[in-house]
Amino acid sequence: MERRTSSTARIAAALALIAAVILVVVVASTAMNGSDSNDQHHKQHQGQKEKKKHRTKAKTYTVETGDTLTAISHKTGVPVAEILALNPEVDPQILIAGQTLKLK
């Protein structure tokens, strides 16, 4: 004798399989991110504190080998746009070691 399976059972099995795959993807994604929404909020709050970094009191900066304007900005707390405005003669693509940049 041949048994027939109901189409409802087949559909339920397919839906269960899809739900299981979605669950695995969500769990794996969460595990790879390693954070939840509270961690993200905390990191954003810390990022805002870091943005309020104190500026250096130095009036000038001497370029070191391998420096970029972005790296100098991070070291000194002076925005790149301000460094460029204070030093219009400087080519931002070519910084020379030993060159002095105005910061104030």
C-alpha positions as CSV (number, residue, x, y, z in Angstrom):
1,M,0.0,0.0,0.0
2,E,1.1,3.5,-0.8
3,R,0.8,6.3,1.8
4,R,-0.1,9.7,0.7
5,T,1.2,12.7,2.6
6,S,-0.9,15.7,3.0
7,S,0.0,18.9,1.2
8,T,-0.5,20.8,4.5
9,A,2.2,18.7,6.2
10,R,4.6,19.4,3.3
11,I,3.9,23.2,3.5
12,A,4.4,23.1,7.3
13,A,7.7,21.3,6.9
14,A,8.9,23.8,4.3
15,L,7.9,26.8,6.6
16,A,9.7,25.1,9.5
17,L,12.8,24.7,7.5
18,I,12.7,28.4,6.4
19,A,12.2,29.5,10.0
20,A,15.1,27.4,11.1
21,V,17.4,28.9,8.4
22,I,16.4,32.5,9.4
23,L,17.0,31.7,13.0
24,V,20.5,30.4,12.3
25,V,21.3,33.5,10.2
26,V,20.1,35.9,12.9
27,V,22.0,34.1,15.7
28,A,25.2,33.9,13.6
29,S,24.9,37.6,12.6
30,T,24.5,38.7,16.2
31,A,27.4,36.5,17.3
32,M,29.7,38.0,14.7
33,N,28.8,41.6,15.6
34,G,29.5,40.8,19.2
35,S,27.3,43.6,20.5
36,D,23.8,44.4,21.2
37,S,21.9,47.7,20.9
38,N,23.1,48.8,24.4
39,D,26.7,48.3,23.4
40,Q,26.2,50.3,20.3
41,H,24.6,53.1,22.2
42,H,27.5,53.0,24.7
43,K,30.0,53.1,21.9
44,Q,28.3,56.0,20.3
45,H,28.3,57.9,23.6
46,Q,32.0,57.2,24.0
47,G,32.6,58.3,20.4
48,Q,31.0,61.7,21.2
49,K,33.3,62.1,24.2
50,E,36.3,61.3,22.1
51,K,35.3,63.9,19.5
52,K,35.5,66.6,22.3
53,K,39.2,65.8,22.6
54,H,41.2,68.7,24.0
55,R,43.3,70.7,21.5
56,T,47.0,71.0,22.0
57,K,48.3,74.2,23.4
58,A,51.2,74.1,21.0
59,K,51.2,76.8,18.3
60,T,53.1,74.8,15.7
61,Y,53.6,71.1,14.8
62,T,56.7,69.7,13.1
63,V,55.9,67.1,10.5
64,E,57.4,63.7,11.0
65,T,58.1,61.0,8.4
66,G,54.8,59.3,7.5
67,D,52.5,62.0,8.9
68,T,49.3,62.9,7.1
69,L,47.0,65.8,7.8
70,T,44.5,63.4,9.3
71,A,47.1,61.9,11.7
72,I,48.3,65.4,12.7
73,S,44.7,66.4,13.3
74,H,44.1,63.4,15.6
75,K,47.4,64.0,17.5
76,T,46.8,67.7,18.0
77,G,43.0,67.9,18.2
78,V,43.0,70.6,15.5
79,P,40.6,69.9,12.6
80,V,42.1,69.3,9.2
81,A,40.2,72.2,7.6
82,E,41.7,74.5,10.2
83,I,45.2,73.3,9.6
84,L,44.7,73.9,5.9
85,A,43.3,77.4,6.5
86,L,46.2,78.3,8.7
87,N,48.7,76.9,6.2
88,P,47.5,77.7,2.7
89,E,51.0,77.2,1.2
90,V,51.0,73.5,2.3
91,D,50.1,70.8,-0.2
92,P,48.0,68.3,1.8
93,Q,49.1,65.5,-0.5
94,I,52.8,66.1,0.1
95,L,54.0,66.8,3.6
96,I,57.7,67.0,4.1
97,A,59.4,65.7,7.3
98,G,60.7,68.7,9.3
99,Q,58.1,71.1,7.8
100,T,56.4,73.3,10.4
101,L,52.7,73.7,10.4
102,K,50.8,76.5,12.3
103,L,48.1,75.2,14.6
104,K,46.9,78.6,16.0
